[in-house]
């Protein structure tokens, strides 16, 4: 068929279709969406009895790396303050139950002197208190010796990816529930509090032929060589909160302990059965 015999409409749209087809073929291929970065790492130094840490941090998932340069075990508990509260007020109230309105979001649990511990937590904008509640051999918690400071969290500036966990550990009144047995090797563990009370995970690597009960006895006065070593864990979490820890486990016996005092009788949760000994093969 000759072009002049084509209907006027067809002849008018043909150049448009040709141009559109050429334009489409010249478009660059779609780029893959950018992947979110891993959570940033913030270093915190613990000494007897103070923290060296930033005063301000952006919000979002953050890995806190605690380095213990003191002579006693230390941990880092992070508590979001309620309106009008200050870290100084909190230090005066440590002998009783937590003040109303505060939220525990985790942090690295005990590191031995010269050791370190890590925990990835979700920092929401607000004001926080960072403190160590581990008692000294004299029975006085480190927070009462000045081991507390405030932290201000601003709005998040970067999107980060949540760690991919291969094991989930649920904390409840009064149990540790693992989604699967822990084995030797590398693990990313999501630790979450299913309540109703705040709970913590203190992880201990026991010496050969030692038990978690012997470790509990040692923590009463912390005198003489311990029957194991603290490997960190997650400090206090309020119900509904979660944090992540990364572990490289070797074969042996381990202890899982919660020391938080119960809301009813003020006895530590391990006295209500929240203590567990496991064997890693």
N, C-alpha and C positions, 0 to 999 in steps of 0.2 A: 504493500500500500504506500502511496506517495505521501510525503509529509503534508502537502497542501490539502490533501483530502481528509486529514485528521480533524476531528471536531475542535472548535476554537478553545473550549475549556481544557481539553487534554493538552493542546499546544501551549497553553498558558501556564499550566502547573508542571510540565515536564522539566523546564529549567530549574524550578524550585526543588523538585525531587532530586535532581542530579546534584545540585549544590549541597542540599541537606545530606545526601549520601556521602559526598566527599568530606564534608565537615565532620560527620560521625566517624569516618575512618581515620581522621587525623587526630582525634581526641586521644590523650595519653591514657594508658590503662589505669584502672583504679588502684590507688595505693592502699596497702594493708593498714588497718588502724594501728596507731602507735600503742605498744604494750606499756602498761603501767609499771613504774619502777618498783624495786624492792623497798621496803621500809628503811628510812635512814637510821643509822646507828648513832646514839648519843652516849658518850663516855661519862661515867660518874665515878669519882674516887671516894672511897670510904676510909676514914682514919678514926682513931680513938679520940674524940667523939664528934665527928663533923663530916659533912659531904662537900666535895668540890664538884659543882654542877652548874649548868646554865641557869640563869634567872628566868629566861623566857624561851619558849619553844613553839613552833607552829603545830597546829593540831594534826590529827590523823594517826595512822598506824606508825609506831616508833619503836625501834629496838633499843632497850636500855641495857648498856654493858657496864656492870658494876665491878670495879676493881678494888679489892680489899687490901689496903696498905696498913691496916691496923694490926694489933696483937690479939684481938678477939674476933670471933665471927661477927659478920654484919650482913644485913639485908637492906632492901629498899622498898618500903611500903609507900604507895601513892594514894592519897585520899583527896577527892574533890571536896573543897570546902563549901559549906552552905553560905547563903547571903549573910554578910556581917561577921563571919568567923575569920580568925587569923590563926597562923601557925602557933603564935604565942599562947593564944587561948587554948588550943588543942593540947599543948604540952602540960598545961595545968590540969587537964581533965583526963589524963591517961590512966589514972587509977580506977576509973569507973567505966561504964559502958560507952560506946561511941556516941558522940552527939547526934541528935536527930538531924536528918537531912543530908548527912555526908554519904559519899559513894566511894567505895574502894574499887580501884581499877587494876590491881595487880602490880607487878614489879618483880625484879629478881630476888629470889629468896636466898637463904644464907650461902655466903662464900666463906671458906676457911681463910685464915690469915695468909696473905700472899697469893690467894686464888681469885677467881672471878666467876661471875654468873650473869646470865642474860635472860631477858623476857621481852616479848613484843606485846605492847599494849596499845589500846586505842585512846589517844588523848583528845578529849573534847574541849572546846574553848571554855576557859574559866580559870579559877584560882585553885591551887592545890597545895597540900602539905606533903613534903617528902620526909620520912622519918624512919628510924630504926628502933624497933621495940624489943630487940633481943636483950635479955638481962645480962649484966656483968656477974662475975662470981659473987659480988656482994648483994645480988638480988635486985639491984636497981636497974630498970630498963634504960637503954642508951638514950632514948628520947628525953628522959628526965635529966640527962647529963648534957643536954644541949644538942643532941644529934637530930636536928629538925631544921628545915628551911622551907620557904615558900617557892612555888613555881607558878608562873603565869603562862597559860596556853592561849595563843591567838588563833585566828582562823587558819584552816589548812591552805597551803599554797600549791601543793603538788598532789596529783593522784598517785597512790601507791597500791600495789597488789597485796592482797592478804596472803600470808604464808599458806602453802598447800600442806595440810596435815594428813598424816597416814594413821594417826591414832587420836582418839578423843578420850579425855579423862573428865568424868563428871564428878563434882563435889556436892555432897548432899548431907543432910542430918541423918546419920553420921557415917558416911561411907565414901570410898573411892571406887568408882566404876569405870573400868577400862573397856573400850570398844573391842580391843583384841589384846592378847598377851604381848608384853614387851619382849623383844628378842635382841640379841647382840647386834650392834651396828648403828646406823644412822636413823634417827627418828625426828619428825616434827610433830609435836603433841599440842593439840588444842585443849586447853584446860578451861572448863566452864563451871560456874556456880549455878546449880539448879535449886539452891536454897533449902529452906527459907532464910537461914542465917548466913552471914559472911563466913567464908572458909579459905584456907590456904593449902598449898602443897609444899611441904618440906621434903626434899628428896635426899636420901642418905645412901651412900655406898658403904655397906658393912664390911668390916674386916673378916677374914676367914674364920668360920666357926662362931662368929658373934651374932647377936640377935638385935632386933629393933627395940626390944624391951631394955636391953643393956644400954642402948644409945639414949633411950628416954631417961634412964637412971643417971647417965653421965650429964645430961643437960640440966639436971637440977642444980648442980654446983659448978660444972665445967672445970673440974680439977683433975689433973693427971691426963695421961694419953686417952683420947677418945676411942671407942670401939668401932669407929667408922669415920667417914668424912662427908660433910655437907656438899652436895652437888648442885645446889640452887633449888629451882622449882619456881613457884609463883606465889608471891605474897598475897595478902588478903584481897578477895574478890567479893563484891556484893552480888546478890542474886540477880541473874540475868547478864552479868558481865563475863567476859572471856579474855584470855591471853594465850600466847603461844610460847613454847620453849623448844629449843633444838638440842638434842642429846646424841652423843656417840657413846653407846653403852658397851661395856665389856662383860663377859660372863661373870656371874657371881650373885650374891644376895643383896637386895636393896630394901630400904624402908621408905614408906610413905606416911607422913605424919601431919596432922593439923593441931596446932597449939592454941588456936583462938579460944578464948573463954566463952563458955556457954551463956546464953541470955538468961537461962532459968536459975542456974546455981553457981555460975562463974567458974566452974571447973573447966580445964582445957578439954577440947573436943576429943583428944585421944583417950581421955578417961571415960568417954561415952562410946568408945569403940572405933573412933576415927583414926585408926592406925593399921597399917597393913605391911606385911613382909612378903616380897615376891622374889622369885629366882629367875634370873635372865640366863638363857641358854645360848 
